[in-house]
Structures are given as structure tokens and as C-alpha cells.
Amino acid sequence: MRKIPLVLGAVALCGAGVWFFRPAETVPPAPAAPAAQVAADDAGDARATTSFDGPLVHRRAAVAIHPVTGADPRHVARELRSAATGAGVGALTESTFAVFSAELLGYLVPELTVVLPEGTTVVEAEAFMRDHRPADVGFYVVEPVLVHDLTFAVVPAAGVAPAAVRDAEDREGVLSDSLNHYETTVQAAGLTVRYFGAILSDGQVLAVREAMARAAHVTPERVGVEAGEPGPGVDLGTGTPDPGAAPHRHG
């Protein structure tokens, strides 16, 4: 799967595969979402309402897995990743169970959730699980889901080291509370935070931007939000679409 690298304060030299960093002051911030569009819905058990859609939201096929009693979900995940690589499916991404529908979660709260690569259909995901189901998997459900795949980026104020921004964010804990799981990358000019998982509300996105801004000693408008991968994504402006077919349950 091709990813979009978000390199802070950088200009690409076409054809050479080399990145050159400009001084941080010359890098304009990514535009903030207009305040009038902010949705305060933090959803509870329902899917969150968000104005961060389009390229930031993608349809994926996901598998909810219940291992047999005593099995290690981490071992199951390793087996599935190895099988997906060998079968040419591509890289699997682990996520929280919150990506699934309320209907599915009323039936099963999985111990392990894996999301298949962009473009993989529910039928293909079902075929993969049927052919490569680890022995430790007692039960699984395949369902189409909507996921947020986005990257937050910030260039700190003068004199503030990107590594110090990361450490301050981790100590405060707001990113952990809002995102549950995320990946921070420290670069020479700043840092990025990658999130992949259930749809975030505008309130959660704002909380992350404010936390990163505090740590970087800048305003929240200086914290950009970019798509984690290419493609038009899903427009949620007319409401939340049905992501696809009904769940496929297998005992």
C-alpha cells in the first residue's frame, strides 16, 4: 500500500528522491477546519460525527476475532500478518473494536481487530480468513467499516526541540485518551502523529491539536491535519453512508 509521507518543512527535488528542509518559519501551517463546522459529537457507542472526511476517511474490510480460550491474541496477529504477506494480501493494520458497527458489537466484542489494505473487499477478506484462519481463532466476523486515517503535524516554536514536544505530549496523556493508539515520528523540523482507527469526532481532533500546540508552544491552527494515504476517501457531508454488506459471521 502506497503511503503519503508527510515531511515537515520539506521541498522534494523531483526525480531525485531527496528531501531538502527549509527553515521552519517559511512553512505555512495547514488550514484549520472552520470553527462553524466543528461537530461536538463524541458519540458514545455510535459512530462519531466529523467534518474531517473526504481523503481522511476510508472504507475498509475488517475482521473481528475471538481467539480460543487461553490463546494469545498477539500470536494470532503475528500468524495473520505472516499469512497476509505470503498470500499477497498486503499489510494488516490492527485497530480497536470501535471501528465496528453497533450491531456487530452487540453480538461480539473482539479481542483482536485487523483491518485489511485499501481496496480489499469483504468477499476477499472472507476468502483470506477462510483459507488462512489460524488454529487459535475460535470465532471471527468480517465487516465493512469506515476508518479515519490521518496524520497530525506541527513545527514547534523557535527553541523547542521536536523530541521535547513528543515527551510533553506523552506525559500529558491527552493524545492517548483521545486516540487510544497512535504513532509519533520525530523529524528535524517538527513531528507527526499518525492515527488509524475508528472515526474521531471534531471534538477529539480539536483536543489532539490543542495538546500538540501546547507541547510545541504554538497555536492550534499551526497543527495541520493531513490524509494518511491517497485517494478521494468518503464524503460524510450528507450523512454517514452504509459502508457495505452485512457482517459475515463464522464460528
C-alpha positions, 0 to 999 in steps of 0.5 A: 500500500502506497503511503503519503509521507508527510515531511515537515518543512520539506521541498522534494527535488523531483526525480531525485528522491531527496528531501531538502528542509527549509527553515521552519518559519517559511512553512505555512501551517495547514488550514484549520477546519472552520470553527462553524463546522466543528461537530461536538459529537463524541458519540458514545457507542455510535459512530462519531460525527466529523467534518474531517472526511473526504481523503481522511476517511476510508472504507475498509474490510475488517475482521473481528476475532475471538481467539480460543480460550487461553490463546494469545491474541498477539500470536494470532496477529503475528500468524495473520500478518505472516499469512497476509504477506505470503498470500499477497494480501498486503499489510494488516493494520490492527485497530480497536473494536470501535471501528465496528458497527453497533450491531456487530458489537452487540453480538461480539466484542473482539479481542483482536481487530485487523483491518485489511489494505485499501481496496480489499473487499469483504468477499476477499477478506472472507476468502483470506480468513477462510483459507488462512484462519489460524488454529487459535481463532475460535470465532471471527466476523468480517465487516465493512467499516469506515476508518479515519486515517490521518496524520497530525503535524506541527513545527514547534516554536523557535527553541523547542526541540521536536523530541521535547514536544513528543515527551510533553505530549506523552506525559500529558496523556491527552493524545492517548485518551483521545486516540487510544493508539497512535504513532509519533515520528520525530523529524528535524523540523517538527513531528507527526502523529499518525492515527488509524482507527475508528472515526474521531469526532471534531471534538477529539481532533480539536483536543489532539491539536490543542495538546500538540500546540501546547507541547510545541508552544504554538497555536492550534491552527499551526497543527495541520491535519493531513490524509494518511494515504491517497485517494478521494476517501468518503464524503460524510457531508450528507450523512454517514453512508452504509459502508457495505454488506452485512457482517459475515459471521463464522464460528 
